[in-house]
């Protein structure tokens, strides 16, 4: 699975954050092996509380799954977003198996 990380100019992607993103996002493939790619968007809205936003777009064969969460840090927002994406991938997998 290809993982792409997109950041605007006001967000600095540290090596640690990049590693954490890859670690967590790649676990989605353990649930469903037919994920084609995953794009992670990081946004810093800079308005104080819950200003760090993470969006994850998961592309599967005939669909695109999307999750988005905001928190005080990218790590916390990433955890919540990956969990939301995990639920969607699981639900998608179950629908595919039911057919």
C-alpha positions in Angstrom: 0.0 0.0 0.0 1.3 3.4 -0.9 1.1 6.1 1.8 1.3 9.7 0.8 1.5 12.5 3.3 0.4 16.0 2.3 1.1 19.1 4.4 0.6 22.8 3.7 3.4 25.3 4.1 2.6 26.1 7.8 3.0 22.4 8.9 6.5 21.0 9.4 6.6 17.2 9.0 9.1 15.8 11.4 10.8 12.5 10.8 9.2 11.1 14.0 5.7 12.2 13.0 6.2 10.7 9.5 7.3 7.4 11.1 4.2 7.4 13.4 1.9 8.1 10.5 3.3 5.2 8.4 3.2 2.8 11.4 -0.4 3.5 12.2 -1.8 3.8 8.7 -0.1 0.7 7.5 -2.0 -1.3 10.2 -5.1 -0.7 8.1 -3.7 -3.2 5.6 -3.9 -5.9 8.3 -7.7 -5.5 8.2 -8.1 -5.4 4.4 -5.2 -6.3 2.1 -6.8 -4.7 -1.0 -6.2 -1.1 0.0 -4.6 0.6 -3.1 -3.3 3.7 -1.4 -3.8 6.0 1.5 -3.3 9.8 1.6 -2.9 11.6 4.9 -3.5 15.4 5.1 -2.2 17.4 8.0 -3.6 20.9 8.7 -2.7 23.4 11.4 -5.7 25.7 11.7 -3.7 27.7 14.3 -6.7 28.9 16.3 -5.9 27.4 19.7 -7.8 24.4 20.9 -8.3 21.4 18.6 -6.4 23.2 15.9 -4.5 20.2 14.5 -6.5 18.4 11.9 -5.7 15.0 10.3 -7.6 13.7 7.3 -7.1 10.2 5.8 -8.3 9.1 2.4 -8.2 5.4 1.9 -8.6 4.2 -1.7 -9.9 0.7 -2.3 -10.9 -1.0 -5.6 -14.3 0.6 -6.1 -14.6 3.2 -3.4 -12.9 5.9 -1.4 -13.1 6.0 2.4 -12.6 9.2 4.3 -12.0 10.1 7.9 -11.2 13.4 9.6 -10.6 14.4 13.2 -9.3 17.5 15.1 -7.3 17.5 18.4 -4.6 19.5 20.3 -1.8 17.6 18.7 -1.2 15.7 15.4 -0.5 12.5 17.3 -3.9 12.6 19.1 -5.7 13.6 15.9 -4.0 10.8 14.0 -5.0 8.2 16.6 -8.7 9.3 16.3 -8.6 9.5 12.5 -6.9 6.1 12.1 -9.5 4.5 14.4 -12.4 6.1 12.4 -10.7 4.8 9.1 -10.2 1.4 10.7 -14.0 1.1 11.4 -14.8 2.2 7.9 -12.3 -0.3 6.3 -13.7 -3.1 8.6 -17.3 -2.2 7.5 -16.3 -2.1 3.8 -14.6 -5.5 4.1 -17.7 -7.0 5.8 -19.9 -5.7 3.0 -17.5 -7.1 0.3 -17.5 -10.5 2.0 -21.3 -10.6 2.3 -21.6 -10.4 -1.5 
